[in-house]
Amino acid sequence: MIFYFSGTGNSLHVAESLQENEPIVDMAEALRRKKCGFRIKEGEAVGLVCPVYYSGIPKLVLEFIRHLRLKEDYSYIYLVLTHGGGPGAAGAMAERELKKRGYHLDAVYDVKMPSNYIIMGKDKDREEEDRRIRDAEPVIGDIRKAVRERRQSFPHFGMISRMMTWSMYPLCDRYMPTKKFYTDDRCIGCGVCASRCPVDCISMEDGRPVWKKNHCIRCMSCMRCNAIQYGDRIKNKRRYRYHKVESSESFPVHD
Ligand SMILES: Cc1cc2nc3c(=O)[nH]c(=O)nc-3n(C[C@H](O)[C@H](O)[C@H](O)COP(=O)(O)O)c2cc1C
């Protein structure tokens, strides 16, 4: 079984690429339905695939692990992190959380993908994005092989990575003001942003999205829509989503 969380499609793509015949489960959906108990077939591998947030694991994934109940005889638990070039010690954070729940993490893999964190830094380069996506394919292939072989693979997280994770994560994770969100006059009130939000942070009021205070995990899912602004940080910036995200996932005001 593969559990995934994905704001903009990178981790979903990796999860789907690793899938053989096993079911694939959206962690956000499982939490929403309060159904986090899963029956695993004997000998089956259990994969967790998610992005790196602030050198750590998204809050939603930590929450999922806290509620996860695996029944029966799984043989192997692995984690695949997608990131924009700095995974820090996110794997160690996941391992710690799994350990608290009595699960042993056998392997941590990572895949460098385009960064979706558009609220920081300059506009992302489309060619660089395409190059990263191409370069990721053989890496995903190697992970698929390693999982089939049930390889034990736990990277060494050095002092600097650990310091990044344990100092940056709590600071960035705590401060997530939603008051900066608004929609410009391109918003047609379609409600796709509200329906796609993995933490139900957005409600529609008078035909316009409203972000609930301190609830957002900044997954960038809604920011795929060009009508959505965050202060003046993303005005005129290209919005990121993995290019193969299904058309049904698209916003009417996308490009
Ligand atoms: C809130 C947030 C924080 C992020 N922090 C990091 C980080 O610390 N290091 C990094 O390499 N990438 C970081 N990224 C980039 C994502 O990990 C990367 O783009 C990931 O592949 C996105 O996956 P998704 O499309 O499945 O949501 C961050 C992205 C977001 C939205």
The ligand as an SDF file (V2000), in Angstrom:
LIG
                    3D

 31 33  0  0  0  0  0  0  0  0999 V2000
    5.6420   25.0030    2.7420 C   0  0  0  0  0  0  0  0  0  0  0  0
    6.7450   24.4460    1.8860 C   0  0  0  0  0  0  0  0  0  0  0  0
    8.0070   24.2930    2.4060 C   0  0  0  0  0  0  0  0  0  0  0  0
    9.0230   23.7210    1.6200 C   0  0  0  0  0  0  0  0  0  0  0  0
   10.2440   23.5300    2.1960 N   0  0  0  0  0  0  0  0  0  0  0  0
   11.2150   22.9130    1.4770 C   0  0  0  0  0  0  0  0  0  0  0  0
   12.4890   22.6330    2.0830 C   0  0  0  0  0  0  0  0  0  0  0  0
   12.7500   22.9020    3.2410 O   0  0  0  0  0  0  0  0  0  0  0  0
   13.4330   22.0350    1.2960 N   0  0  0  0  0  0  0  0  0  0  0  0
   13.2000   21.6940   -0.0210 C   0  0  0  0  0  0  0  0  0  0  0  0
   14.0820   21.1580   -0.6690 O   0  0  0  0  0  0  0  0  0  0  0  0
   11.9960   21.9360   -0.6010 N   0  0  0  0  0  0  0  0  0  0  0  0
   10.9950   22.5300    0.1080 C   0  0  0  0  0  0  0  0  0  0  0  0
    9.7680   22.7650   -0.4670 N   0  0  0  0  0  0  0  0  0  0  0  0
    9.5330   22.3320   -1.8660 C   0  0  0  0  0  0  0  0  0  0  0  0
    8.7520   21.0220   -1.9290 C   0  0  0  0  0  0  0  0  0  0  0  0
    9.2380   20.0870   -0.9930 O   0  0  0  0  0  0  0  0  0  0  0  0
    8.8090   20.3540   -3.3200 C   0  0  0  0  0  0  0  0  0  0  0  0
    8.5180   21.2310   -4.3450 O   0  0  0  0  0  0  0  0  0  0  0  0
    7.8730   19.1420   -3.3700 C   0  0  0  0  0  0  0  0  0  0  0  0
    8.2650   18.2970   -4.4120 O   0  0  0  0  0  0  0  0  0  0  0  0
    6.4120   19.5230   -3.5600 C   0  0  0  0  0  0  0  0  0  0  0  0
    5.6560   18.3390   -3.5890 O   0  0  0  0  0  0  0  0  0  0  0  0
    4.1240   18.2600   -4.0190 P   0  0  0  0  0  0  0  0  0  0  0  0
    4.0260   18.8010   -5.4410 O   0  0  0  0  0  0  0  0  0  0  0  0
    3.8000   16.8280   -3.9630 O   0  0  0  0  0  0  0  0  0  0  0  0
    3.3280   19.0880   -3.0680 O   0  0  0  0  0  0  0  0  0  0  0  0
    8.7460   23.3400    0.2820 C   0  0  0  0  0  0  0  0  0  0  0  0
    7.4790   23.5330   -0.2400 C   0  0  0  0  0  0  0  0  0  0  0  0
    6.4770   24.0660    0.5470 C   0  0  0  0  0  0  0  0  0  0  0  0
    5.1060   24.2320   -0.0430 C   0  0  0  0  0  0  0  0  0  0  0  0
  1  2  1  0
  2  3  1  0
  2 30  2  0
  3  4  2  0
  4  5  1  0
  4 28  1  0
  5  6  2  0
  6  7  1  0
  6 13  1  0
  7  8  2  0
  7  9  1  0
  9 10  1  0
 10 11  2  0
 10 12  1  0
 12 13  2  0
 13 14  1  0
 14 15  1  0
 14 28  1  0
 15 16  1  0
 16 17  1  0
 16 18  1  0
 18 19  1  0
 18 20  1  0
 20 21  1  0
 20 22  1  0
 22 23  1  0
 23 24  1  0
 24 25  2  0
 24 26  1  0
 24 27  1  0
 28 29  2  0
 29 30  1  0
 30 31  1  0
M  END
$$$$
